[in-house]
Amino acid sequence: MPATDDVEKVYFDGKSVFVPGATSVIAFIDGSPVELKSEAAAEDAAFADAEEGATGAKNEEECEEGDEECEEDEEEEDSDYDVASTDDSEADARDDAAYAASSDVTDRFGIADEVRFWSAVGLAAVFVGSAVMGVLQHMKSNEAKDAYDDLSDVEDQLLTEVDKACNFDGKCREAMIQKADLGNGYTIAELQKRKKTNKDTQDSYAMARNIWFGVAGLSLTAAIVLYVW
């Protein structure tokens, strides 16, 4: 196949490598190119090398020492190879293909692992931040709950006294709640409004707490999945 193409499928059974549609491939081991040939191609190459060696030996035997014609033939054969004008485009193409293949492997596998790792680290940071925010919201919710409980105790005591003073008369009780001055114009009705405000504040902080803890749980789960993956 062309040197610029990548091998899409490679099968390995522990001993032999099979590449569909290819008689030889270039594998890079420790950065060095190694040509892998099929068994048939390797046998043919070995046979060709042996035959060429035998032919060369025969020619050497036929060329006697001091034979001027033989020496002239050898010089003509050597002159056929022009080192300066050798075409290295195929070798350069293989080098470029090897570099591109190395980059592709890094893009497809190395970067993916790195992205997953740093994504897991980022999600772990989100988990920590969300957990801290959840704890802060929980503390605020508890403060609002304590204030609500304190006002509830005060309200219960005041309503008990109102019921005694009004002899459990509904109209008298309502009038006392709206108009009875507890000091500086502060009435039981104002106390009930303050109590409602504290309840709404508690619910708001509780909802925010649940949201932050939910984000923390999802972030931790996703971080563990990415890290294990």
TORZA-429459 format. One line per field, with one value per residue (C-alpha): x, y, z; chain; residue number from 0; residue in one letter. Coordinates in nm, 3 decimals. Each point is the difference from the previous one (the first is absolute). Layout:
xx	c(X | ...);
yy	c(Y | ...);
zz	c(Z | ...);
c	c(A | ...);
k	c(NUM | ...);
r	c(a | ...);
***
This chain:
xx	c(0.000 | 0.115 | 0.231 | -0.234 | -0.291 | -0.068 | -0.082 | -0.359 | -0.012 | 0.281 | -0.048 | 0.251 | -0.028 | 0.299 | 0.247 | -0.094 | -0.139 | -0.265 | -0.077 | -0.281 | 0.103 | 0.369 | 0.308 | 0.228 | -0.032 | 0.233 | -0.014 | 0.180 | 0.161 | 0.168 | -0.008 | 0.180 | -0.178 | -0.018 | -0.147 | -0.224 | -0.037 | -0.227 | 0.151 | -0.026 | 0.158 | 0.276 | 0.077 | 0.003 | 0.231 | 0.235 | 0.002 | 0.067 | 0.287 | 0.150 | -0.031 | 0.149 | 0.289 | 0.063 | -0.009 | 0.236 | 0.241 | -0.016 | 0.073 | 0.290 | 0.138 | -0.034 | 0.172 | 0.366 | 0.247 | 0.160 | -0.279 | -0.037 | -0.339 | -0.147 | 0.126 | -0.152 | -0.340 | 0.009 | 0.080 | -0.294 | -0.234 | 0.118 | -0.049 | -0.370 | -0.074 | -0.021 | -0.003 | -0.056 | -0.317 | -0.155 | -0.376 | -0.073 | -0.367 | -0.118 | 0.218 | -0.115 | -0.359 | 0.052 | 0.160 | -0.292 | -0.245 | 0.176 | -0.014 | -0.367 | -0.079 | 0.173 | -0.202 | -0.321 | 0.067 | 0.064 | -0.317 | -0.218 | 0.130 | 0.245 | -0.200 | -0.324 | 0.150 | 0.138 | -0.333 | -0.180 | 0.253 | -0.016 | -0.378 | -0.011 | 0.226 | -0.227 | -0.310 | 0.171 | 0.063 | -0.367 | -0.094 | 0.211 | -0.137 | -0.359 | 0.040 | 0.136 | -0.289 | -0.246 | 0.142 | -0.021 | -0.362 | -0.080 | 0.145 | -0.207 | -0.311 | 0.062 | 0.039 | -0.333 | -0.162 | 0.129 | -0.141 | -0.334 | -0.014 | 0.079 | -0.279 | -0.238 | 0.064 | -0.063 | -0.316 | -0.136 | 0.053 | -0.165 | -0.300 | -0.047 | -0.012 | -0.241 | -0.234 | -0.007 | -0.064 | -0.275 | -0.150 | 0.038 | -0.218 | 0.085 | -0.063 | 0.191 | 0.286 | 0.021 | -0.007 | 0.277 | 0.213 | -0.033 | 0.009 | 0.152 | 0.323 | 0.292 | 0.234 | 0.087 | -0.308 | 0.106 | -0.305 | -0.058 | -0.092 | 0.345 | 0.154 | -0.185 | 0.125 | 0.357 | -0.051 | -0.122 | 0.304 | 0.230 | -0.185 | 0.032 | 0.372 | 0.047 | -0.174 | 0.208 | 0.330 | -0.118 | -0.078 | 0.337 | 0.167 | -0.172 | 0.098 | 0.367 | 0.013 | -0.164 | 0.265 | 0.272 | -0.138 | -0.022 | 0.349 | 0.151 | -0.173 | 0.112 | 0.357 | 0.020 | -0.137 | 0.253 | 0.289 | -0.081 | -0.061);
yy	c(0.000 | 0.362 | 0.112 | 0.286 | -0.233 | -0.136 | -0.362 | -0.014 | -0.362 | -0.217 | -0.352 | -0.156 | -0.357 | 0.018 | -0.111 | 0.127 | 0.331 | 0.009 | 0.322 | -0.036 | 0.101 | 0.057 | -0.211 | 0.211 | 0.282 | 0.243 | -0.021 | 0.253 | -0.163 | 0.239 | 0.263 | -0.217 | -0.124 | -0.377 | -0.159 | -0.298 | -0.232 | -0.295 | -0.347 | -0.054 | 0.337 | -0.065 | -0.338 | 0.158 | 0.276 | -0.251 | -0.208 | 0.309 | 0.106 | -0.348 | -0.011 | 0.348 | -0.100 | -0.312 | 0.199 | 0.258 | -0.270 | -0.161 | 0.331 | 0.059 | -0.340 | 0.064 | 0.335 | -0.087 | 0.226 | 0.244 | -0.033 | 0.356 | -0.063 | -0.135 | 0.300 | 0.237 | -0.177 | 0.040 | 0.372 | 0.042 | -0.177 | 0.223 | 0.311 | -0.091 | 0.105 | 0.376 | 0.058 | 0.373 | -0.040 | -0.288 | 0.048 | -0.010 | 0.093 | -0.347 | 0.001 | 0.351 | -0.107 | -0.287 | 0.232 | 0.241 | -0.288 | -0.124 | 0.346 | 0.036 | -0.345 | 0.085 | 0.321 | -0.187 | -0.254 | 0.280 | 0.179 | -0.311 | -0.155 | 0.213 | 0.324 | -0.183 | -0.148 | 0.339 | 0.171 | -0.260 | 0.039 | 0.379 | -0.009 | -0.227 | 0.243 | 0.291 | -0.189 | -0.085 | 0.373 | 0.069 | -0.266 | 0.166 | 0.348 | -0.124 | -0.190 | 0.310 | 0.212 | -0.268 | 0.002 | 0.382 | -0.004 | -0.269 | 0.216 | 0.300 | -0.217 | -0.117 | 0.360 | 0.095 | -0.309 | 0.092 | 0.353 | -0.144 | -0.241 | 0.279 | 0.221 | -0.298 | -0.048 | 0.370 | -0.007 | -0.304 | 0.169 | 0.325 | -0.177 | -0.197 | 0.326 | 0.155 | -0.299 | 0.035 | 0.376 | -0.033 | -0.309 | -0.175 | 0.257 | -0.006 | 0.368 | 0.109 | -0.233 | 0.141 | 0.357 | -0.076 | -0.160 | 0.301 | 0.286 | -0.111 | 0.197 | -0.216 | 0.299 | 0.274 | -0.080 | -0.364 | -0.229 | -0.373 | 0.049 | 0.154 | -0.296 | -0.239 | 0.189 | -0.023 | -0.369 | -0.052 | 0.185 | -0.228 | -0.305 | 0.122 | 0.067 | -0.348 | -0.159 | 0.206 | -0.103 | -0.362 | -0.004 | 0.155 | -0.256 | -0.288 | 0.139 | 0.038 | -0.346 | -0.140 | 0.167 | -0.135 | -0.353 | 0.011 | 0.150 | -0.266 | -0.280 | 0.136 | 0.052 | -0.361 | -0.133 | 0.202 | -0.094 | -0.373 | 0.021);
zz	c(0.000 | -0.032 | 0.277 | 0.090 | 0.083 | 0.348 | 0.076 | 0.118 | 0.128 | 0.137 | 0.138 | 0.240 | 0.137 | 0.232 | -0.266 | -0.344 | -0.125 | -0.274 | -0.192 | -0.257 | -0.353 | 0.076 | -0.074 | 0.219 | 0.254 | 0.173 | 0.381 | 0.218 | 0.304 | 0.243 | -0.275 | -0.256 | -0.316 | -0.037 | -0.313 | 0.069 | -0.299 | -0.057 | 0.028 | -0.377 | -0.075 | 0.251 | -0.159 | -0.348 | 0.120 | 0.162 | -0.321 | -0.211 | 0.229 | -0.018 | -0.378 | -0.033 | 0.224 | -0.204 | -0.326 | 0.145 | 0.113 | -0.342 | -0.171 | 0.232 | -0.081 | -0.372 | 0.030 | 0.017 | 0.164 | -0.239 | -0.258 | -0.132 | -0.168 | 0.325 | 0.195 | -0.259 | 0.033 | 0.377 | -0.033 | -0.241 | 0.245 | 0.285 | -0.213 | -0.046 | 0.358 | 0.039 | 0.376 | -0.031 | -0.203 | 0.199 | 0.052 | 0.373 | -0.035 | 0.103 | 0.310 | 0.087 | -0.049 | 0.243 | 0.253 | -0.032 | 0.030 | 0.313 | 0.158 | -0.094 | 0.138 | 0.327 | 0.025 | -0.078 | 0.272 | 0.248 | -0.108 | 0.015 | 0.321 | 0.198 | -0.008 | 0.074 | 0.317 | 0.099 | -0.064 | 0.211 | 0.281 | 0.015 | -0.038 | 0.305 | 0.187 | -0.096 | 0.111 | 0.329 | 0.052 | -0.077 | 0.257 | 0.269 | -0.076 | -0.013 | 0.327 | 0.173 | -0.131 | 0.111 | 0.352 | 0.017 | -0.119 | 0.257 | 0.277 | -0.112 | -0.014 | 0.357 | 0.116 | -0.156 | 0.153 | 0.346 | -0.035 | -0.118 | 0.294 | 0.250 | -0.140 | 0.003 | 0.374 | 0.066 | -0.212 | 0.185 | 0.337 | -0.112 | -0.153 | 0.323 | 0.196 | -0.254 | 0.025 | 0.377 | -0.015 | -0.262 | 0.162 | -0.339 | -0.177 | -0.371 | -0.072 | 0.307 | -0.093 | -0.356 | 0.130 | 0.249 | -0.271 | -0.231 | 0.252 | 0.331 | 0.045 | 0.107 | 0.012 | -0.250 | -0.207 | -0.048 | -0.014 | -0.020 | -0.368 | -0.062 | 0.182 | -0.231 | -0.308 | 0.127 | 0.065 | -0.359 | -0.134 | 0.195 | -0.136 | -0.359 | 0.058 | 0.141 | -0.299 | -0.243 | 0.159 | 0.021 | -0.374 | -0.086 | 0.228 | -0.179 | -0.341 | 0.096 | 0.153 | -0.315 | -0.220 | 0.231 | -0.028 | -0.380 | -0.032 | 0.226 | -0.191 | -0.339 | 0.127 | 0.123 | -0.331 | -0.204 | 0.228 | -0.015 | -0.377);
c	c(A | A | A | A | A | A | A | A | A | A | A | A | A | A | A | A | A | A | A | A | A | A | A | A | A | A | A | A | A | A | A | A | A | A | A | A | A | A | A | A | A | A | A | A | A | A | A | A | A | A | A | A | A | A | A | A | A | A | A | A | A | A | A | A | A | A | A | A | A | A | A | A | A | A | A | A | A | A | A | A | A | A | A | A | A | A | A | A | A | A | A | A | A | A | A | A | A | A | A | A | A | A | A | A | A | A | A | A | A | A | A | A | A | A | A | A | A | A | A | A | A | A | A | A | A | A | A | A | A | A | A | A | A | A | A | A | A | A | A | A | A | A | A | A | A | A | A | A | A | A | A | A | A | A | A | A | A | A | A | A | A | A | A | A | A | A | A | A | A | A | A | A | A | A | A | A | A | A | A | A | A | A | A | A | A | A | A | A | A | A | A | A | A | A | A | A | A | A | A | A | A | A | A | A | A | A | A | A | A | A | A | A | A | A | A | A | A | A | A | A | A | A | A | A | A | A | A | A | A);
k	c(0 | 1 | 2 | 3 | 4 | 5 | 6 | 7 | 8 | 9 | 10 | 11 | 12 | 13 | 14 | 15 | 16 | 17 | 18 | 19 | 20 | 21 | 22 | 23 | 24 | 25 | 26 | 27 | 28 | 29 | 30 | 31 | 32 | 33 | 34 | 35 | 36 | 37 | 38 | 39 | 40 | 41 | 42 | 43 | 44 | 45 | 46 | 47 | 48 | 49 | 50 | 51 | 52 | 53 | 54 | 55 | 56 | 57 | 58 | 59 | 60 | 61 | 62 | 63 | 64 | 65 | 66 | 67 | 68 | 69 | 70 | 71 | 72 | 73 | 74 | 75 | 76 | 77 | 78 | 79 | 80 | 81 | 82 | 83 | 84 | 85 | 86 | 87 | 88 | 89 | 90 | 91 | 92 | 93 | 94 | 95 | 96 | 97 | 98 | 99 | 100 | 101 | 102 | 103 | 104 | 105 | 106 | 107 | 108 | 109 | 110 | 111 | 112 | 113 | 114 | 115 | 116 | 117 | 118 | 119 | 120 | 121 | 122 | 123 | 124 | 125 | 126 | 127 | 128 | 129 | 130 | 131 | 132 | 133 | 134 | 135 | 136 | 137 | 138 | 139 | 140 | 141 | 142 | 143 | 144 | 145 | 146 | 147 | 148 | 149 | 150 | 151 | 152 | 153 | 154 | 155 | 156 | 157 | 158 | 159 | 160 | 161 | 162 | 163 | 164 | 165 | 166 | 167 | 168 | 169 | 170 | 171 | 172 | 173 | 174 | 175 | 176 | 177 | 178 | 179 | 180 | 181 | 182 | 183 | 184 | 185 | 186 | 187 | 188 | 189 | 190 | 191 | 192 | 193 | 194 | 195 | 196 | 197 | 198 | 199 | 200 | 201 | 202 | 203 | 204 | 205 | 206 | 207 | 208 | 209 | 210 | 211 | 212 | 213 | 214 | 215 | 216 | 217 | 218 | 219 | 220 | 221 | 222 | 223 | 224 | 225 | 226 | 227 | 228);
r	c(m | p | a | t | d | d | v | e | k | v | y | f | d | g | k | s | v | f | v | p | g | a | t | s | v | i | a | f | i | d | g | s | p | v | e | l | k | s | e | a | a | a | e | d | a | a | f | a | d | a | e | e | g | a | t | g | a | k | n | e | e | e | c | e | e | g | d | e | e | c | e | e | d | e | e | e | e | d | s | d | y | d | v | a | s | t | d | d | s | e | a | d | a | r | d | d | a | a | y | a | a | s | s | d | v | t | d | r | f | g | i | a | d | e | v | r | f | w | s | a | v | g | l | a | a | v | f | v | g | s | a | v | m | g | v | l | q | h | m | k | s | n | e | a | k | d | a | y | d | d | l | s | d | v | e | d | q | l | l | t | e | v | d | k | a | c | n | f | d | g | k | c | r | e | a | m | i | q | k | a | d | l | g | n | g | y | t | i | a | e | l | q | k | r | k | k | t | n | k | d | t | q | d | s | y | a | m | a | r | n | i | w | f | g | v | a | g | l | s | l | t | a | a | i | v | l | y | v | w);
***
